[in-house]
Amino acid sequence: MSFKVAVVGATGNVGREMLNILEERGFPVSEVVALASRRSMGTEVSFGDRTLKVRPLDQYDFSDTDICIMSAGGNVSKEWSPKIGKQGCVVIDNSSAFRYDQDVPLIVPEVNPDAISLFTRKNIIANPNCSTAQLVVALKPLHDAATIKRVVVATYQSVSGAGKEGMDELFTQTRAVFVADQVDVKKFTKRIAFNVIPHIDVFLDDGSTKEEWKMVAETKKMLDPKIKLTATCVRVPVFIGHSEAVNIEFEKPITADEARDILRDAPGCQVLDKREDGGYITPLESAGEDATFISRIREDSTIDNGLSMWIVSDNLRKGAALNAVQIAELLVERGLIQPKKKAA
Ligand SMILES: NC(=O)c1ccc[n+]([C@@H]2O[C@H](COP(=O)([O-])OP(=O)(O)OC[C@H]3O[C@@H](n4cnc5c(N)ncnc54)[C@H](OP(=O)(O)O)[C@@H]3O)[C@@H](O)[C@H]2O)c1
């Protein structure tokens, strides 16, 4: 059994990683179609050892396509995902356009796989925000063991989370600083080279940002609506890999040793936690890896049943493309999707 898969946003950071991961994991494809805007018509992208010519989204007919992995931003998704879903093609959407829709499941396969059955309502499945995806992978097994009451998180988010323009801006600004050239600020609100910016996405009325709100709403939707969470989301001059300093308050007692053992056995998690120089993960080492890495696990003596830890993952993989491909695999494993065209 194999599926015709379209990747929308195939020229972007996430779309390219999507093609890599479909190929690496041997997802059963009969055909892969690379789509983007008209600007990219004819551009070539790689899929394994093959080269795909990029086609424009607005000239493509989805009626014989089984799965569309959508990675072209919220506005494109709002316009296209419902139309594609109505053509009987299951959309796995990376944007925030449908994440909070009650009729659209928001899925991290290690966390809430059973919620996927809801997808038939709109033929759309949402992929979470990159910072939330890696956080819930680590929180889920700890919540099962000791029930999380409250989480306080500060993120250190790489520029690739802001798309290819974000990566270009860090590169050009860094170069400009070195050659004493003028430093232009376009994509971010302040200079990102040799700086950190405590602002991602738009401001909300209560002074928080939409990125921070997303972490709250998505954790509640996927893990448990009773969990209280507060976040400060910060952009840092790192190309790939989001890091998070996380403080967790539990209902039941849990020691750092117990948490380490639980996380060692948990799906998608990798514990790298030695109390010595270099005995922890940094975002540089997480780039290109699938795991959510957990380091610096320790008890917080300032609260009852408290733990602190450091969680890092490749935002383009678990935070986006890998999770989307895992959702497609879940559809296949559970027999929730059949190819429209039978193999000859
Ligand atoms: N980066 C992350 O860590 C991350 C994590 C989770 C979710 N996401 C989400 O994934 C999506 C893509 O992010 P990205 O980082 O890959 O951005 P990106 O590098 O800027 O790429 C954007 C992609 O969207 C395409 N596109 C833009 N307008 C289009 C249109 N009108 N029709 C068809 N295609 C269009 C672009 O095609 P052209 O090249 O033709 O312009 C490009 O392929 C966003 O929704 C983002 O929020 C990103």
The ligand as an SDF file (V2000), in Angstrom:
LIG
                    3D

 48 52  0  0  0  0  0  0  0  0999 V2000
   10.4500   26.6120   11.3120 N   0  0  0  0  0  0  0  0  0  0  0  0
    9.9270   26.0040   12.3480 C   0  0  0  0  0  0  0  0  0  0  0  0
   10.6000   25.6790   13.3480 O   0  0  0  0  0  0  0  0  0  0  0  0
    8.4770   25.6670   12.3520 C   0  0  0  0  0  0  0  0  0  0  0  0
    7.9990   24.8340   13.3460 C   0  0  0  0  0  0  0  0  0  0  0  0
    6.6660   24.5260   13.3830 C   0  0  0  0  0  0  0  0  0  0  0  0
    5.8490   25.0280   12.4170 C   0  0  0  0  0  0  0  0  0  0  0  0
    6.3350   25.8390   11.4440 N   0  0  0  0  0  0  0  0  0  0  0  0
    5.4160   26.3320   10.4450 C   0  0  0  0  0  0  0  0  0  0  0  0
    5.7280   25.7850    9.1660 O   0  0  0  0  0  0  0  0  0  0  0  0
    5.3850   26.7160    8.1470 C   0  0  0  0  0  0  0  0  0  0  0  0
    6.5650   26.9710    7.2310 C   0  0  0  0  0  0  0  0  0  0  0  0
    7.6710   27.4190    7.9800 O   0  0  0  0  0  0  0  0  0  0  0  0
    9.1260   27.5100    7.3440 P   0  0  0  0  0  0  0  0  0  0  0  0
   10.0100   27.7460    8.4920 O   0  0  0  0  0  0  0  0  0  0  0  0
    9.4150   26.3530    6.4480 O   0  0  0  0  0  0  0  0  0  0  0  0
    9.0060   28.8520    6.4350 O   0  0  0  0  0  0  0  0  0  0  0  0
    9.8680   29.3030    5.1740 P   0  0  0  0  0  0  0  0  0  0  0  0
   11.2390   28.7280    5.2290 O   0  0  0  0  0  0  0  0  0  0  0  0
    9.7160   30.7710    5.1090 O   0  0  0  0  0  0  0  0  0  0  0  0
    9.1050   28.6560    3.9140 O   0  0  0  0  0  0  0  0  0  0  0  0
    7.7950   29.0250    3.5410 C   0  0  0  0  0  0  0  0  0  0  0  0
    7.2950   28.1180    2.4350 C   0  0  0  0  0  0  0  0  0  0  0  0
    5.9340   28.4610    2.1420 O   0  0  0  0  0  0  0  0  0  0  0  0
    5.8090   28.6750    0.7330 C   0  0  0  0  0  0  0  0  0  0  0  0
    4.7650   29.6450    0.4150 N   0  0  0  0  0  0  0  0  0  0  0  0
    4.6750   30.9270    0.8280 C   0  0  0  0  0  0  0  0  0  0  0  0
    3.5680   31.5230    0.2840 N   0  0  0  0  0  0  0  0  0  0  0  0
    2.9500   30.5740   -0.4700 C   0  0  0  0  0  0  0  0  0  0  0  0
    1.7940   30.5550   -1.2790 C   0  0  0  0  0  0  0  0  0  0  0  0
    1.0080   31.6410   -1.4180 N   0  0  0  0  0  0  0  0  0  0  0  0
    1.4550   29.4040   -1.9100 N   0  0  0  0  0  0  0  0  0  0  0  0
    2.2210   28.3070   -1.7850 C   0  0  0  0  0  0  0  0  0  0  0  0
    3.3540   28.2530   -1.0370 N   0  0  0  0  0  0  0  0  0  0  0  0
    3.7100   29.3870   -0.3840 C   0  0  0  0  0  0  0  0  0  0  0  0
    7.1640   29.1940    0.3150 C   0  0  0  0  0  0  0  0  0  0  0  0
    7.3030   29.0430   -1.0800 O   0  0  0  0  0  0  0  0  0  0  0  0
    8.2150   30.0730   -1.9410 P   0  0  0  0  0  0  0  0  0  0  0  0
    9.6340   29.6100   -1.7590 O   0  0  0  0  0  0  0  0  0  0  0  0
    7.6970   29.8400   -3.3270 O   0  0  0  0  0  0  0  0  0  0  0  0
    7.9690   31.4420   -1.4230 O   0  0  0  0  0  0  0  0  0  0  0  0
    8.0770   28.2770    1.1210 C   0  0  0  0  0  0  0  0  0  0  0  0
    8.1800   27.0190    0.4860 O   0  0  0  0  0  0  0  0  0  0  0  0
    4.8520   27.9420    8.8870 C   0  0  0  0  0  0  0  0  0  0  0  0
    3.4420   27.8080    8.9690 O   0  0  0  0  0  0  0  0  0  0  0  0
    5.4600   27.8370   10.2510 C   0  0  0  0  0  0  0  0  0  0  0  0
    4.7120   28.4870   11.2430 O   0  0  0  0  0  0  0  0  0  0  0  0
    7.6400   26.1580   11.3830 C   0  0  0  0  0  0  0  0  0  0  0  0
  1  2  1  0
  2  3  2  0
  2  4  1  0
  4  5  1  0
  4 48  2  0
  5  6  2  0
  6  7  1  0
  7  8  2  0
  8  9  1  0
  8 48  1  0
  9 10  1  0
  9 46  1  0
 10 11  1  0
 11 12  1  0
 11 44  1  0
 12 13  1  0
 13 14  1  0
 14 15  2  0
 14 16  1  0
 14 17  1  0
 17 18  1  0
 18 19  2  0
 18 20  1  0
 18 21  1  0
 21 22  1  0
 22 23  1  0
 23 24  1  0
 23 42  1  0
 24 25  1  0
 25 26  1  0
 25 36  1  0
 26 27  1  0
 26 35  1  0
 27 28  2  0
 28 29  1  0
 29 30  1  0
 29 35  2  0
 30 31  1  0
 30 32  2  0
 32 33  1  0
 33 34  2  0
 34 35  1  0
 36 37  1  0
 36 42  1  0
 37 38  1  0
 38 39  2  0
 38 40  1  0
 38 41  1  0
 42 43  1  0
 44 45  1  0
 44 46  1  0
 46 47  1  0
M  CHG  2   8   1  16  -1
M  END
$$$$
